Amino acid sequence: MIGSIRKFFSEVGLELRKTTWPWDAKERGFKRFKELTDSTLVVVVGLVILGAYVAGWDFIMMYVMKLFTLGISR
């Protein structure tokens, strides 16, 4: 049991050494995470645009459905 746990953690360590991280280890401070923050910003902007698009179509469809169900009343 202990041998299999030790083997698991040694394999995890080997896999972590093979990975490439999205920042340069020599950089210090906020510059170190520039690629990460840029990618996060792209995702957030995309979500805001997609949310606005869906909300816009929702309002348009709501208005159209009101016209169909209630008719044009003035």
C-alpha positions as CSV (number, residue, x, y, z in Angstrom):
1,M,0.0,0.0,0.0
2,I,2.7,2.5,1.0
3,G,4.8,1.4,-2.0
4,S,2.0,2.2,-4.4
5,I,1.4,5.6,-2.9
6,R,5.1,6.4,-3.1
7,K,5.2,5.2,-6.7
8,F,2.2,7.4,-7.5
9,F,3.8,10.6,-6.1
10,S,7.1,9.9,-7.8
11,E,5.3,9.5,-11.1
12,V,3.4,12.8,-10.4
13,G,6.8,14.5,-9.8
14,L,8.1,13.1,-13.1
15,E,5.1,14.4,-15.0
16,L,5.4,17.9,-13.4
17,R,9.0,18.1,-14.5
18,K,7.9,17.5,-18.1
19,T,5.4,20.3,-18.1
20,T,5.9,23.7,-19.6
21,W,4.5,26.6,-17.6
22,P,3.0,29.7,-19.2
23,W,5.6,32.0,-17.6
24,D,9.3,32.4,-17.4
25,A,10.7,31.3,-14.1
26,K,13.3,34.0,-14.2
27,E,10.8,36.9,-14.3
28,R,9.7,38.5,-11.0
29,G,6.5,40.2,-10.0
30,F,3.5,40.7,-12.1
31,K,5.4,40.3,-15.4
32,R,5.8,36.7,-14.6
33,F,2.1,36.0,-15.3
34,K,1.7,38.2,-18.4
35,E,0.6,35.4,-20.7
36,L,-1.8,34.1,-18.0
37,T,-3.4,37.5,-17.5
38,D,-3.6,38.2,-21.2
39,S,-5.4,34.9,-21.8
40,T,-7.7,35.5,-18.9
41,L,-8.6,39.0,-20.3
42,V,-9.4,37.5,-23.7
43,V,-11.7,34.9,-22.0
44,V,-13.5,37.6,-19.9
45,V,-14.0,39.9,-22.9
46,G,-15.3,37.0,-24.9
47,L,-17.8,36.1,-22.2
48,V,-19.0,39.7,-21.9
49,I,-19.5,39.9,-25.7
50,L,-21.3,36.5,-25.8
51,G,-23.5,37.5,-22.8
52,A,-24.5,40.8,-24.5
53,Y,-25.3,39.0,-27.7
54,V,-27.5,36.4,-25.9
55,A,-29.2,39.1,-23.8
56,G,-29.9,41.2,-27.0
57,W,-31.5,38.3,-28.8
58,D,-33.5,37.5,-25.6
59,F,-34.9,41.0,-25.5
60,I,-35.7,40.9,-29.2
61,M,-37.5,37.6,-29.0
62,M,-39.4,38.7,-25.9
63,Y,-40.7,41.7,-27.8
64,V,-41.6,39.6,-30.8
65,M,-43.5,37.1,-28.6
66,K,-45.3,39.9,-26.9
67,L,-46.4,41.1,-30.3
68,F,-47.7,37.7,-31.3
69,T,-49.5,36.9,-28.0
70,L,-50.8,40.3,-27.0
71,G,-51.0,41.9,-30.5
72,I,-50.2,45.5,-31.2
73,S,-52.2,47.5,-28.7
74,R,-52.0,51.3,-28.5
